[in-house]
Amino acid sequence: MSSAPILLMGGSGAIGRWTTRFLRDAHPDLPLLIGGRDLAKAREAAARLGNADGAVLDLAAADLGLRAQPVSAVAVLFPDDRVVGLHFAQARGVPHLSISSGIYEIAPEIAAFMHKPGAAPVVLGYEWLVGATTIPTLEFAKAFGRVRDITIGALVDEQDTGGPAVAEDFERLNSTLPAALTRRDSHYIWRAGEDAKAAFRAVDGTWMDASGFSSIDVVGLATATGAPSVQFNISSGVSSSRRRGEPMSTEIIIELVGEDHAGQPLLTRHAVVHPKGSAPLTGLGVAMLLERLVGLDGNPPTPAGLYFPYQLLDPAAYFARLKQIGGEVLTLEAL
């Protein structure tokens, strides 16, 4: 494993704080480089972590203004519409992970990978909360001989702001692509207008009005399971925990329909929940992916390739870390 630091572009923000916290808890001596637009904020974040430095990034420069500073991996935690983080990583031959592009914005990254497929591993980390949806769903799918329908319901508490950059990112994704990519009867379609309206039951059974959301989870899960129908819906409101008088939480409701291995009808409902909202789950996914990419988990570093997060993360390790940080996986009553 390289002794060079991991570069976290936008590492002083809400997602960056959770990511670096999890990395520091698991790897006390891991060097980190917190990059951003505000040098004072970057240095403040680095000082809290220890064994870390802060730097101002020049997104107009091929070297990001870092000159000869070595890095072992690059994580981009904000929208990088110029793809400078990926080009920088490829030039250095180090892994790259980005989490903020919408499903319609990944073409530049895929094109960059196709032109230099052997340069370094590239992770499209745009799944909802960076693996918190797909990894559990694919584990639940193992109970099925055939999965026919996957419905994901993401409940974001209205108090779960996640910081200004996260709110801005979410608003951008909603406003620029109002139609929702969906797989229906083996066809990929765009749900819009009345067709995009949906509802799902939260953990406590409350019906939540929702709307279709274009998440890359749809194509990943459809491809991995062969399910002919996959949809992702999102709702913003009061989470189940807050309705009980507790602090807000984030919920991911996962419903699978199909047949078991004996060919009998099977319907399952599960939930992934974290009591501190969406940012900890996102930070956990980013931290574990960086560990996997550079070999911090004890396995060889990830070879060059283009990956979804669920292709890199071990489910058992993910569930163990999820529990460790206060997250839960719940089995819900099948309705």
SULSUL-V748155 format. One record per backbone hydrogen bond with DSSP energy under -0.5 kcal/mol. CO is the residue of the C=O (numbers start at 0). NH is the residue of the N-H. Records with the same first field share a line. If there is no record, write none. Layout:
CO = NH / NH
//
This chain:
4 = 71 / 72
5 = 7 / 32
6 = 8 / 74
7 = 9 / 10 / 34
8 = 76
9 = 12
12 = 16
13 = 17
14 = 18
15 = 19
16 = 20
17 = 21
18 = 22
19 = 23
20 = 24
21 = 25
22 = 26
26 = 29
30 = 5
31 = 52
32 = 7 / 34
33 = 54
34 = 9 / 10
35 = 56
36 = 38
37 = 41
38 = 42
39 = 43
40 = 44
41 = 45
42 = 46
43 = 47
44 = 48
45 = 49
50 = 31
52 = 33
54 = 35
56 = 58
57 = 60
60 = 63
62 = 65
63 = 57
65 = 68
69 = 4
71 = 94
72 = 6
73 = 96
74 = 8 / 76
75 = 98
78 = 80
79 = 82
82 = 86
83 = 87
84 = 88
85 = 89
86 = 90
87 = 91
88 = 92 / 93
94 = 73
95 = 122
96 = 75
97 = 124
101 = 104
105 = 109
106 = 110
107 = 111
108 = 112
109 = 113
110 = 114
111 = 115
112 = 115
113 = 116
115 = 118
119 = 304
120 = 95
121 = 123 / 306
122 = 97 / 124
123 = 125 / 308
126 = 129
127 = 132
128 = 131
130 = 134 / 135
132 = 136
133 = 137
134 = 138
135 = 139
136 = 140
138 = 141
139 = 142
140 = 143
142 = 260
145 = 147 / 258
147 = 228
148 = 256
149 = 230
150 = 254
151 = 153 / 232
152 = 154 / 252
153 = 155 / 234
154 = 156 / 250
155 = 236
156 = 159
158 = 160
162 = 166
163 = 167
164 = 168
165 = 169
166 = 170
167 = 171
168 = 172
169 = 173
170 = 174
171 = 175
172 = 176
178 = 180
179 = 190
181 = 183 / 188
182 = 229
183 = 186
186 = 183 / 188
188 = 181 / 190
190 = 179
191 = 194
192 = 195
193 = 196
195 = 211
197 = 209
199 = 207
201 = 204
205 = 201
207 = 199
209 = 197
210 = 233
212 = 214
213 = 102
214 = 217
215 = 219
216 = 220
217 = 221
218 = 222
219 = 223
220 = 224
221 = 225
227 = 185
228 = 149
229 = 182
230 = 151
231 = 212
232 = 153
233 = 210
234 = 155
236 = 157 / 238
238 = 242
239 = 243
240 = 243 / 245
241 = 244
248 = 156
249 = 273
250 = 154
251 = 253 / 271
252 = 152 / 254
253 = 269
254 = 150
255 = 267
256 = 147 / 148
257 = 265
258 = 144 / 145
259 = 262
263 = 259
265 = 257
267 = 255
268 = 331
269 = 253
270 = 329
271 = 251
272 = 327
273 = 249 / 276
276 = 280
277 = 281
278 = 282
279 = 283
280 = 284
281 = 285
282 = 286
283 = 287
284 = 288
285 = 289
286 = 290
287 = 291
288 = 292
289 = 293
290 = 294 / 295 / 296
291 = 301
292 = 301
294 = 297
304 = 121
306 = 123
307 = 310
308 = 311 / 312
313 = 317
314 = 318
315 = 319
316 = 320
317 = 321
318 = 322
319 = 323
320 = 324
321 = 326
322 = 325
325 = 274
327 = 272
329 = 270 / 331
331 = 268
//
